[in-house]
Amino acid sequence: MKKLIHVDKTFNGMRIDRFLRNQFGQIPQSLIEKNLRNGKIKLNKKKIKSSKKIQLNDRIELFNFEFKNILKQNRQKNVPTNEIIKENEDLIIEKNDNFIVLNKQSGISVQGGTKSKKNLIDIFSKSDLFKDTKPFSVHRLDKDTSGVFIIAKNRETAQLLTSLFRLRKVYKTYLAICNGELILENEGLIKDDLLRFENKKKIIERAETKYEILDKNNNATFIQLHPITGRKHQLRKQLFNLGNSIIGDKKYNTTNNSKVSNKNLMLHSYQIKFKINEKKYTFRATPPDYFRNMLKAKRLNF
């Protein structure tokens, strides 16, 4: 059985392996490589490597490739209800021909995965705002983090915004409420080495974040954070390393409790600033009610 796909302008310049994951889900790279080697995936009737970039009007042929069962599973995506679509559309704070900006809720993933069915990309792919195109994720925001999030409406804008994030031309401001009194100067720079693993390989990455303490007492600290580098879980890890984990953080927790009682992570993406063709963009997202209630409970001033 053969499946034929014609490449449209949306995917012009995308790697073939990324295209396949975009179409069918998070297929393991090893299986993509195997099927490319075996000629079960061809581009314009030729065998190619996973790094090959596809072009407008290219023809991709799929011949009974071995991960078809995985594709069927991934095809069973979470189908959002009209109510969920409308709920997320109501969170939009900016929309234009090239992107939307929304005040993302805590508890929803950006993209689907093995542990995350409900996600923004699937939701907005069913929205009328993307009727003639598709949503593109251009940056990360943890599932439990709320606040400003950008979704591109076409591949050209997605590539541009992704480049701006990679080149550190997007300036992000986060708000966080931490456990205990943070013993630092009122403002400064947090610099440390963060550890992460790729399979069993240990990787150490330098991380830098500008900060400003907005208010604090013996019980908690209200802090503003401007990440310079973009490491995974950077802000959460850095505050954990300082001994003042973010309230509600179940993974990086410095309290004595074995379980985190607060269900919400007190980390909010408050502002994003960038410039395109000399035009400046600034977007802010109001912190959620539970965040403001926590400030009151901890006797901290916004």
Secondary structure by P-SEA (a helix, b strand, c coil): cbbbbbbccccccccaaaaaaaccccccaaaaaaaaaaccccccccccccccccccbbbbbbccccaaaaaaaaaccccccaaaaaaaaaaccccccccccccccccccccccccccccaaaaaaaccccccbbbbbccccccccccbbbbbccaaaaaaaaaaaaaccbbbbbbbccccccccccbbbbbbbbbbbcccbbbbbbbbbbbbbcccccccccbbbbbcccccaaaaaaaaaaccccccccccccccccccccccccccccccccccccbbbbbbbcccaaaaaaaaaacccc
